[in-house]
Amino acid sequence: MAKTDWTLTDTVKPDDFNNIGREINQLRTDVDQFEVPTASLTEAGIVQLSNATNSTSEALAATPRAVKSAFDTATAAQNTANAANAAAAAAETPSGAQSKVDAHANLTSVHGAVSTATANRLILRDAAGRAKVAAPAAADDIARKDTVDNAVGTLSNLLTTAKGNAVAAINELFTNVSNGKTQIASAITGKGVPASGSDTFPVLAQKIGQIQTNIEDVMQETSDMIARIQAYLSMANGSYLKVTLDSHKNILFRNNLNKIVVLNKNMVPIYESADTFAYDFPVISPDGQYFFTLYRIYASGYYHRIAKYTTLGVKVWETERERYEQFTRDIATNGNVLVCLWADGRLEFLNASNGALIRTVALEYTGYDNVLWDEGLGMFVCLERQDRMAFVRTDGTIYKTTTTLAESQVERRHLSKNIYKYIYGRELYPRTQF
């Protein structure tokens, strides 16, 4: 072992240095063999430094930097908490908030609201709970009372007993009309023609026309007129193809001299054409102001020319129809429309004012011989020699047709009661048998 009690007077020998060297070497060996443990919660030892502020390790040691970062974060959190505490202390209590809501709800004017119809302002109802708006312009605008009143009308001006609202008035009107129809239907039934209150007005009107009335006077007048016409034709040595009457009982026909003759009901001539007419089927307008004629020749197909004249013989217009393999069988007019019946079952509707074609209607049957205007029905009636009839409205729609003798007899009895149709259809144009 090396000497350890040296004095200033001691002599240093070589062995002393050797002993010191041996002990130093031994110390080095001992130090190299010594192991320092890692520090833990229960044992001291070597510790690693760390700047982390979010680590959960129990073996690392925080650096001042990590401590400062954590301190700064804690300080910021404390400041935030202090501010939150201060805000919470200053916040409205539930009772205070409710009190303010109640006060706002009880305001009579809020956010600039007004009770008048003012643009870009909130609506404020008046003391009676009414709100004012401007007159509507668009379809989805609010309707005002005056808008509704103007659209519906003044209810107090209704002619019905019910004047409180439109529904009640309409219901009353409907009831009255329904009751009236029932009474009319009962009266028609009482005259021998079955009718019902559920029938439409056009049906009731048609059934009224079917009532068998005391028509002896009418038939006597008819017979007398026929006799006068025949006597006139006999005296004039005339013959005729077709005779028509207007609503004033003026008579128009073409005599054997191919002249158009118009007579009044007493057989006094009103007009006789100076020129001859090669036209067929002359027909007078119901008002007696005009007559229409049709001329046809065959040249590679039937060629037709239609003309309108005043009953004083002044030509109003003339038109030429195209060539057809079929020919026209008859014409009729109500004064506004001229109808041409073709042999192939077509009806041509012409404008009586200028002869322009309005429409063409195809009938379901091609055997009709005649067409006439029924003033009572307001329709054109197509007649076949036996048992077919077709009723066509002025717009070209077919109202109805009859295909049996029984059906046609009912309709023909109606026509025979009309003196104009009776003379036209039964006596003076015998191709049609009533």
PyMOL commands that set and color helices and strands:
alter all, ss='L'
color gray80, all
select helices_A, chain A and resi 14-33+64-90+94-105+145-152+155-157+166-190+201-209+216-235+405-416+419-427
alter helices_A, ss='H'
color red, helices_A
select strands_A, chain A and resi 48-50+60-62+243-245+251-254+260-263+269-272+280-284+290-298+302-310+315-324+328-333+337-342+346-351+357-362+370-374+379-383+389-392+398-402
alter strands_A, ss='S'
color yellow, strands_A
deselect
rebuild
show_as cartoon
